[in-house]
Amino acid sequence: MASSEHTVEFEPADRLAQDRESVRRRFWRKLKRVAAKLPFAEDLLAAYYCAFDKQTPRHVQAALLGALAYFILPFDFVPDMLPVLGFTDDAAVLATALRMVASHITPEHRDAARAVLKRGIGESDAEE
């Protein structure tokens, strides 16, 4: 069997991850809607800042953009509107990506994430 038969791909997320600007725009729209429900909002934002940091290696950016794209998709394995369980699949995808690239998420990325959460997510964040 070819190795591609053993891989799990999230084709819609993979396609979306190729369009960095679409990920950027859609990320902020969805985050504004759901941030209060996300226990992993700080990790999600740190991943965002790392993915869009010009100093981050391309392979790390690709892994994080894939996880962010999965987060913003309107459909996924567990619908986000389900109470309690809705974001578990998003959290699992993000946690996997973060484990793979943890050494690239800097204190500056975490500080930026905390600053956004502290002041609240607003329109100006979409331009960052």
C-alpha positions in Angstrom: 0.0 0.0 0.0 1.1 3.5 -0.7 1.9 5.6 2.3 -0.7 8.2 1.2 -3.4 5.6 2.0 -2.3 5.8 5.7 -2.4 9.5 6.1 -5.3 11.5 7.4 -5.9 14.7 5.5 -8.3 17.5 6.1 -8.6 18.5 2.5 -10.8 21.6 3.0 -8.5 22.9 5.8 -5.4 22.1 3.7 -6.8 24.1 0.7 -7.8 27.0 3.0 -4.4 27.0 4.6 -2.8 27.8 1.2 -4.6 31.2 1.3 -2.9 33.1 4.2 -5.0 36.2 3.8 -8.3 34.3 3.9 -7.1 32.5 7.0 -6.2 35.8 8.6 -9.5 37.5 7.8 -11.7 34.5 8.7 -9.7 33.7 11.9 -10.6 37.1 13.5 -14.2 36.9 12.4 -14.7 33.5 14.0 -12.6 34.3 17.1 -14.7 37.3 17.9 -17.8 35.2 17.8 -16.5 32.3 19.9 -13.6 33.6 22.1 -15.7 33.6 25.3 -16.4 29.8 24.9 -12.8 28.8 24.2 -10.6 27.5 27.1 -7.7 27.4 24.6 -8.0 30.9 23.3 -4.5 32.0 24.4 -2.9 29.0 22.7 -5.0 29.6 19.6 -3.8 33.3 19.5 -0.2 32.4 20.2 -0.4 29.9 17.3 -1.8 32.6 15.1 1.0 35.1 15.9 3.6 32.4 15.4 2.1 31.4 12.0 2.2 35.0 10.7 5.6 35.8 12.2 8.1 36.3 9.4 10.8 34.8 11.6 8.9 31.5 11.8 10.2 28.7 9.5 7.9 27.9 6.6 7.2 24.3 7.7 6.1 25.6 11.1 3.9 28.2 9.5 2.3 25.5 7.3 1.5 23.3 10.3 0.0 26.2 12.2 -1.9 27.6 9.3 -3.4 24.1 8.8 -4.6 24.0 12.4 -6.0 27.6 12.2 -7.7 26.8 8.9 -9.4 23.8 10.6 -10.6 26.1 13.4 -12.2 28.5 11.0 -13.9 26.0 8.7 -17.7 26.2 9.1 -17.9 22.4 9.3 -15.8 19.9 11.1 -16.0 16.5 12.8 -17.8 17.9 15.9 -20.0 20.9 15.2 -18.9 23.9 17.1 -22.4 24.8 18.2 -22.7 21.6 20.4 -22.4 22.6 24.1 -19.2 21.4 25.8 -18.1 19.1 22.9 -18.3 21.6 20.1 -14.6 22.7 20.1 -13.0 19.5 21.3 -11.9 18.6 17.8 -10.6 22.1 17.1 -8.6 21.9 20.4 -7.2 18.5 19.5 -6.0 19.6 16.1 -4.5 22.7 17.6 -2.8 20.8 20.5 -1.3 18.4 18.0 0.1 21.3 15.9 1.4 23.0 19.0 3.2 19.9 20.2 4.9 19.6 16.8 6.1 23.2 16.8 6.2 24.2 20.5 9.8 25.4 20.4 8.9 28.0 17.8 6.2 29.7 19.8 8.1 32.5 21.6 7.3 34.4 24.7 6.5 37.4 22.4 3.8 35.3 20.6 2.3 34.4 24.0 2.5 38.0 25.3 0.7 39.2 22.1 -2.0 36.6 22.7 -2.5 37.6 26.3 -2.6 41.3 25.4 -5.4 40.7 22.9 -7.4 38.7 25.4 -6.8 41.3 28.1 -8.1 44.2 26.0 -10.8 42.2 24.3 -11.0 41.2 20.6 -11.9 44.1 18.4 -11.9 45.3 14.9 -8.2 46.5 15.1 -7.0 43.0 15.7 -8.0 41.9 12.1 -5.4 44.2 10.7 -2.5 42.8 12.7 
